Amino acid sequence: MPKKAFITGINGQDGSYLTELLLEKGYEIHGIFRRSSVPNTQRIDHLVKPENKLTLHFGDLQDTSSLMQLLNDVQPDEIYNLGAQSEVGVSFANPQYTAESTALGVLNLLEAIRQSKIRTRFYQASSSEMFGMAQEVPQKETTPFHPRSPYGVSKVFGYWMSVNYREAYKLFASNGILFNHESPRRGETFVTRKITLALARIKAGLQDKLYLGNLNAKRDWGYAKDYVEAMWLMLQQDKPDDFVVSTGETHTIREFLEEAFGYVGMDYQKYVEIDPKFMRPAEVDLLLGDCSKAKKVLGWKHSVDFKGLVRLMVDADLKLVGLTPPAKK
C-alpha cells in the first residue's frame, strides 16, 4: 500500500515541488486548494496525468466540517499544511484575512485531525518571519519570536498551536521554520521573482523600470526544491520536533539585484527606482538561520547556493519571455 499524503495549498510554489517529490517516492496524494474564478493550478498541471496517484479537491481551511470529511475519506498518513495568505506586504493591507487563513486555518486543520481521530503525521509550514526583530543572530529553534507583520504574528499562532496539539493530544506535529526559499515558481509579487521577471522583461524591451522598496533588507535565501525535502524528512522521524531550515548565509536585496543584473551584463541602478509604497510599516532588517539541528538530525543540506539560485531564476524568466540565457562558463 502506498503512503497517502494530504497537502493544503498544493497549487503554490512549495506544494508543487512537494507533490513532485512525493510522487517520485510512490505516494498517493490528495491536495486541496481554494476555488478561484481564474484557473490557478498552472504549477501542478503537468503532474495531473493518469500514471500519477494525484487527486485534487476544492477546499478551504476556514471550513472545519469539510476538512473533517476529507480527512475521514482519505485517511492520510501524512498531512502538510502549506495553505496560507503568504505575502508579508499583503498582510498589512488585509490583516483579518491573513489571520483567518494563516493562523486560524492551522487551528481548524488541527481540530479536524483531533476530532476525526485519524492516525497521521502533521507538518506545519512555519516561517522565519516569526523572528522579525531578531533577538539573536543567527536565529535557531530556541530564538524568541518577535514578529513584525500580521503574517508573522499569524505564523507564530500556527506554530504554537501545533506545539500545543502535540503536547496536549500527543499528535505527531512538526514545525518547519523555513527561511526564504525561492524558485522560478515563486509568485510574481515576491521580491526575488519580481526582480528576475522584470529583468527579463527589461532585457526583452517589454518594461522600462523596476520599482522596489527597501534594498538593504537582509534575507537568508535558498531553493524551494531543496526545502520541501526537509519537510518530508521531518515526518519520517521517530518523534515530532521543530527545525530551522536555511542556508546560513544572508544577502541584501541590493546584492540580489547586483547578481541578477550583472549576470546578463546590466547595471541595475539604471533601471531600479525606489517607490515609498513598497516600504512596510515595520521592517524586518536581518534574517539569518542556523540549520545545524536539521543537518544533524534530518541529514538535510541545501544543494543550491545564492549565486546558483539567482541565475537559475534569471534563466527561467529569460526563457519565459523568449530570450536565451547567458552561456554557462
For each residue, the residues with C-beta under 8 A, 3 or more apart:
1:
2: 26 27 28 53
3: 25 26 27 28 77 78
4: 27 28 29 30 74 75 76 77 78
5: 22 27 28 29 30 76 77 78 79 80
6: 29 30 31 32 70 71 74 76 78 79 80 120
7: 10 15 18 19 29 30 31 32 79 80 82
8: 15 31 32 33 59 61 79 80 81 82 83 105 109
9: 12 14 15 33 81 82 83 84
10: 7 15 16 18 19 29 31 32 33 44 56 82
11: 15 16 31 33 40 41 43 44
12: 9 15 16 43 82 83 86 187
13: 16 17 43 183 185 186 187 224
14: 9 17 18 82 125 181 224 227 228 231
15: 7 8 9 10 11 12 18 19 31 33 43 44 80 82
16: 10 11 12 13 19 20 43 44 47 185
17: 13 14 20 21 183 185 224 225 228
18: 7 10 14 15 21 22 80 82 228 231 232
19: 7 10 15 16 22 23 29 31 44 47 54
20: 16 17 23 24 47
21: 17 18 24 25 228 229 232
22: 5 18 19 25 27 29 232
23: 19 20 26 27 29 47 52 53 54
24: 20 21
25: 3 21 22 232
26: 2 3 23
27: 2 3 4 5 22 23 53
28: 2 3 4 5 53 55
29: 4 5 6 7 10 19 22 23 52 53 54 55
30: 4 5 6 7 55 56 57 70 74 76
31: 6 7 8 10 11 15 19 44 54 55 56 57
32: 6 7 8 10 56 57 58 59 60 70 83
33: 8 9 10 11 15 40 41 56 58 59 83
34: 58 59 60 83
35: 58
36: 39 40
37:
38:
39: 36 42
40: 11 33 36
41: 11 33 44 45 48 56
42: 39 45
43: 11 12 13 15 16 185
44: 10 11 15 16 19 31 41 47 48 54 56
45: 41 42 48
46: 49
47: 16 19 20 23 44 52 54
48: 41 44 45 52 54 56
49: 46 52
50:
51:
52: 23 29 47 48 49
53: 2 23 27 28 29
54: 19 23 29 31 44 47 48
55: 28 29 30 31
56: 10 30 31 32 33 41 44 48
57: 30 31 32 70
58: 32 33 34 35
59: 8 32 33 34 63 66 67 70
60: 32 34 63 66
61: 8 67 83 101 104 105 106 108 109
62: 100 101 104 105 108
63: 59 60 66 67 108
64: 67 68 108 111 112
65: 68 69
66: 59 60 63 69 70
67: 59 61 63 64 70 71 108 109 112
68: 64 65 71 72 112 115 116
69: 65 66 72 73
70: 6 30 32 57 59 66 67 73 74
71: 6 67 68 74 75 76 79 112 113 116 118 120
72: 68 69 75 116 118
73: 69 70
74: 4 6 30 70 71
75: 4 71 72 118
76: 4 5 6 30 71 79 118 120
77: 3 4 5 120 121
78: 3 4 5 6 120 121 122 123 235
79: 5 6 7 8 71 76 109 113 120 121 122 123
80: 5 6 7 8 15 18 123 125 231 235
81: 8 9 105 106 109 122 123 124 125 158
82: 7 8 9 10 12 14 15 18 125
83: 8 9 12 32 33 34 61 101 105
84: 9 101 102 105 125 154 155
85: 90 91 94 97 98 101 102 151 154
86: 12 102 151
87: 90 91 151 187 189 190
88: 91 92 129 149 151 152 280 284
89: 92 93 189 278 280
90: 85 87 93 94 98 151 189
91: 85 87 88 94 95 98 102 149 150 151 152 154
92: 88 89 95 149 150 280 281
93: 89 90
94: 85 90 91 97 98
95: 91 92 98 99 150
96: 99 100
97: 85 94 100 101
98: 85 90 91 94 95 101 102 103 150 151 154
99: 95 96 102 103 104 150 153 154 157
100: 62 96 97 103 104 105
101: 61 62 83 84 85 97 98 104 105
102: 84 85 86 91 98 99 105 106 151 154 155 158
103: 98 99 100 106 107 153 154 155 157 158 161
104: 61 62 99 100 101 107 108 157
105: 8 61 62 81 83 84 100 101 102 108 109 158
106: 61 81 102 103 109 110 124 157 158 161 162
107: 103 104 110 111 157 158 161
108: 61 62 63 64 67 104 105 111 112
109: 8 61 67 79 81 105 106 112 113 122
110: 106 107 113 114 122 161 162 165 171 173
111: 64 107 108 114 115
112: 64 67 68 71 108 109 115 116
113: 71 79 109 110 116 118 120 122 165 171
114: 110 111 117 165 169 171
115: 68 111 112
116: 68 71 72 112 113
117: 114
118: 71 72 75 76 113
119:
120: 6 71 76 77 78 79 113 172
121: 77 78 79 172 173 174 235 240
122: 78 79 81 109 110 113 162 165 171 172 173 174 240
123: 78 79 80 81 173 174 176 231 234 235
124: 81 106 158 159 162 173 174 175 176
125: 14 80 81 82 84 176 178 231
126: 130 155 158 159 162 175 176 177 178 242
127: 130 151 152 155 177 178
128: 131 139 177 178 179 180 220 244 246 287 289
129: 88 132 147 148 149 151 152 155 284 287
130: 126 127 145 147 152 155 156 159 177
131: 128 134 135 139 143 145 146 147 284 287
132: 129 145 146 147 148 149 152 282 284
133: 146 148 284 285
134: 131 137 139 143 146 284 285 286 287 288
135: 131 143 144 146
136: 139 140 143
137: 134 286 288
138: 246 248 288 289 290
139: 128 131 134 136 143 244 287 288 289 290
140: 136 143 244 289 290 292 293
141: 177 242 243 244 293
142:
143: 131 134 135 136 139 140
144: 135
145: 130 131 132 152 156 159
146: 131 132 133 134 135
147: 129 130 131 132 151 152 153 155 156
148: 129 132 133 152 280 282 283 284
149: 88 91 92 129 132 152 153 280 282 284
150: 91 92 95 98 99 153 154
151: 85 86 87 88 90 91 98 102 127 129 147 154 155
152: 88 91 127 129 130 132 145 147 148 149 155 156 284
153: 99 103 147 149 150 156 157
154: 84 85 91 98 99 102 103 150 151 157 158
155: 84 102 103 126 127 129 130 147 151 152 158 159
156: 130 145 147 152 153 159 160
157: 99 103 104 106 107 153 154 160 161
158: 81 102 103 105 106 107 124 126 154 155 161 162
159: 124 126 130 145 155 156 162 163 175 177 242
160: 156 157 163 164
161: 103 106 107 110 157 158 164 165
162: 106 110 122 124 126 158 159 165 166 173 174 175
163: 159 160 166 167 173 175 242
164: 160 161 167 168
165: 110 113 114 122 161 162 168 169 171 173
166: 162 163 169 170 171 172 173 240
167: 163 164
168: 164 165
169: 114 165 166
170: 166
171: 110 113 114 122 165 166 240
172: 120 121 122 166 235 239 240
173: 110 121 122 123 124 162 163 165 166 240
174: 121 122 123 124 162 234 235 237 240 241 242 243
175: 124 126 159 162 163 242 243
176: 123 124 125 126 227 230 231 234 242 243 245
177: 126 127 128 130 141 159 242 243 244 245 289
178: 125 126 127 128 181 227 230 245 246
179: 128 219 220 221 222 244 245 246 247 287 289
180: 128 192 219 220 221 222 287
181: 14 178 221 222 223 224 226 227 245
182: 186 190 192 193 221 222 223 224 309 313
183: 13 17 186 223 224 225 312 313
184: 193 196 312 313 316 317
185: 13 16 17 43 224
186: 13 182 183 190 192 193 224 313
187: 12 13 87 190 193
188: 193 194 197
189: 87 89 90 193 194
190: 87 182 186 187 193 194
191: 194 195 212 253 256
192: 180 182 186 195 196 221 256 310 313
193: 182 184 186 187 188 189 190 196 197 313 317
194: 188 189 190 191 197 198 210 212
195: 191 192 198 199 210 212 253 256 257 260
196: 184 192 193 199 200 260 310 313 314 316 317
197: 188 193 194 200 201 317 320
198: 194 195 201 202 207 210 271
199: 195 196 202 203 210 260 261 264 266 314 317
200: 196 197 203 204 314 317 318 320 321 323
201: 197 198 204 206 207 321
202: 198 199 205 206 207 208 209 210 266 271
203: 199 200 264 266 318 321 323
204: 200 201 321 322 323
205: 202
206: 201 202 321
207: 198 201 202 210
208: 202 271
209: 202 271 272 273
210: 194 195 198 199 202 207 268 271 272 273
211: 272 273 274 275 278
212: 191 194 195 215 253 272 273 274 275 278
213: 274 275 276 277 278 279 280
214: 217 253 278 279 280 283
215: 212 252 253 254 257 272 274
216: 252 253 254 285
217: 214 252 253 283 284 285 286
218: 250 251 252 285 286 287 288
219: 179 180 250 251 252 253 287
220: 128 179 180 246 247 248 249 250 287 288 289
221: 179 180 181 182 192 247 249 251 256 306 309
222: 179 180 181 182 226 227 245 246 247 302 304 309
223: 181 182 183 226 227 302 303 304 308 309 312
224: 13 14 17 181 182 183 185 186 227 228
225: 17 183 228 229 304
226: 181 222 223 229 230 302 303 304
227: 14 176 178 181 222 223 224 230 231 245 302
228: 14 17 18 21 224 225 231 232
229: 21 225 226 232 233 300
230: 176 178 226 227 233 234 243 245 294 298 300
231: 14 18 80 123 125 176 227 228 234 235
232: 18 21 22 25 228 229 235 236
233: 229 230 236 237 298 299 300
234: 123 174 176 230 231 237 240 241 243 298
235: 78 80 121 123 172 174 231 232
236: 232 233
237: 174 233 234 240 241 297 298
238:
239: 172
240: 121 122 166 171 172 173 174 234 237
241: 174 234 237 297
242: 126 141 159 163 174 175 176 177
243: 141 174 175 176 177 230 234 291 293 294 297 298
244: 128 139 140 141 177 179 289 290 291 293 294
245: 176 177 178 179 181 222 227 230 289 291 294 300
246: 128 138 178 179 220 222 288 289 290 291
247: 179 220 221 222 289 291 302 305 306
248: 138 220 288 289 290 291
249: 220 221 288 305 306
250: 218 219 220 286 287 288
251: 218 219 221 255 256 306
252: 215 216 217 218 219 255 256
253: 191 195 212 214 215 216 217 219 256 257
254: 215 216 257 258
255: 251 252 258 259 306
256: 191 192 195 221 251 252 253 259 260 310
257: 195 215 253 254 260 261 268 272
258: 254 255 261 262 268
259: 255 256 262 263 306 307 310 311
260: 195 196 199 256 257 263 264 268 310 313 314
261: 199 257 258 264 266 267 268 271
262: 258 259 265 266 268
263: 259 260 310 311 314 326
264: 199 203 260 261 314 318 326
265: 262 326
266: 199 202 203 261 262 270 271
267: 261 270 271
268: 210 257 258 260 261 262 271 272
269: 272
270: 266 267
271: 198 202 208 209 210 261 266 267 268
272: 209 210 211 212 215 257 268 269
273: 209 210 211 212
274: 211 212 213 215 278
275: 211 212 213 278
276: 213 279
277: 213
278: 89 211 212 213 214 274 275
279: 213 214 276 283
280: 88 89 92 148 149 213 214 283
281: 92
282: 132 148 149
283: 148 214 217 279 280
284: 88 129 131 132 133 134 148 149 152 217 287
285: 133 134 216 217 218
286: 134 137 217 218 250
287: 128 129 131 134 139 179 180 218 219 220 250 284
288: 134 137 138 139 218 220 246 248 249 250
289: 128 138 139 140 177 179 220 244 245 246 247 248
290: 138 139 140 244 246 248 293
291: 243 244 245 246 247 248 294 295 300
292: 140 295 296
293: 140 141 243 244 290 296 297
294: 230 243 244 245 291 297 298 300
295: 291 292 298 299 300 301
296: 292 293
297: 237 241 243 293 294
298: 230 233 234 237 243 294 295
299: 233 295
300: 229 230 233 245 291 294 295
301: 295
302: 222 223 226 227 247 305
303: 223 226
304: 222 223 225 226 308 309 312
305: 247 249 302 308 309
306: 221 247 249 251 255 259 309 310
307: 259 310 311
308: 223 304 305 311 312
309: 182 221 222 223 304 305 306 312 313
310: 192 196 256 259 260 263 306 307 313 314
311: 259 263 307 308 314 315
312: 183 184 223 304 308 309 315 316
313: 182 183 184 186 192 193 196 260 309 310 316 317
314: 196 199 200 260 263 264 310 311 317 318 325
315: 311 312 318 319 325 326
316: 184 196 312 313 319 320
317: 184 193 196 197 199 200 313 314 320 321
318: 200 203 264 314 315 321 323 324 325
319: 315 316 322 323 324 325
320: 197 200 316 317
321: 200 201 203 204 206 317 318
322: 204 319
323: 200 203 204 318 319
324: 318 319
325: 314 315 318 319
326: 263 264 265 315
327:
328:
329:
